[in-house]
Amino acid sequence: MCQKDQLMKFLHSATMLTSLLVMGAFLAPVANADESNKKTVITFSGPVEIPGVHVAGWGVLPAGTYVFKIMDSQSDRHIVQIFNKEETTIYATILAIPNYRLKATDKTVMTFSERPAGQPEALRAWFYPGRNSGEEFVYPKSRAMELAKASNVPVLYTPAELPAEMAEPITSADVPVVLEMKRAQIMAIRPTGEDARLADVVEAPPADVETPAAAAPAAPAAQPATPSPAPAAEADTLPNTASWLPLLAVLGLLALGGAAALRAVERHLS
């Protein structure tokens, strides 16, 4: 084969390889953290009381590691589920609403303080890493009154007749108890025992403030923390991957440059 034919074959191969790289970049899957369910791994250093609906015997979570996820968030009423570390068991399915009035701390879980000695802290809210608003949990009215008086802050409650516990975990958003949660009325009660307007206690997060977790500093890995004053928790979540656009632009320019060089060489050799 003459030198001219060898050169032409090499240029054709290089241009085809560059084109295949560009196509591969377009077709490659992008690995993103699933922010739709806001999965958060949380480790409690002490027992924590949770509202219903929980599996029988699990109204108080022992110290340990758990996974929090949003099961349904198609309305202002969010359905949060708590799993074991391996996500093989669902301990609770809880009614919550997003509340921007809550101020995030360095922890991903907020509990009610000023609890009587020897009693577990009660879960108040959960912050997804990188979010400024918390998912504030809703208690039955009688328990909300007790927590409001003990903690001296308003507590969300629902007058709906929701079961406190169930024999089996809830695995579908279409079961009657979850459907009842979605349409349940939510109110707030003050430490004085008086009802408060929900708008005076809860504020919806502004759209321009709710930044994705990928834009926030990375959350530390889940680990036990000192229970002062509440059982502390840290979160571990996956960041979103970087955009493919810069790579596609570079590969596209390479492909165009290769094609132009090939045409130039062909004209020169002819």
Buried (B, 14 or more C-beta within 10 A) or exposed (E): EEEEEEEBEEBEEBBEEBBEBBEEBEEEEEEEBEBEBBBBBBBBBBBBBBBBBBBEEBBBBEBBBBBBBBBBBEEEBBBBBBBBBEEEEBBBBBBBBBBBBBEBEEBBBBBBBEBEEEEBBBBBBBBBBBBBBBBBBBBBBEBBBBBBBBBEBBBBBBEBEBEEEBEEBBEEBEEEBBEBBBEBEBBBBBBEEEBBEBEEBBBBBEEEEBEBBBEBEEBEEBEBBEBEEBBBBBBBBBBBEEEEEEBBEEBBEBBEEBBEEBEEBEEEEE
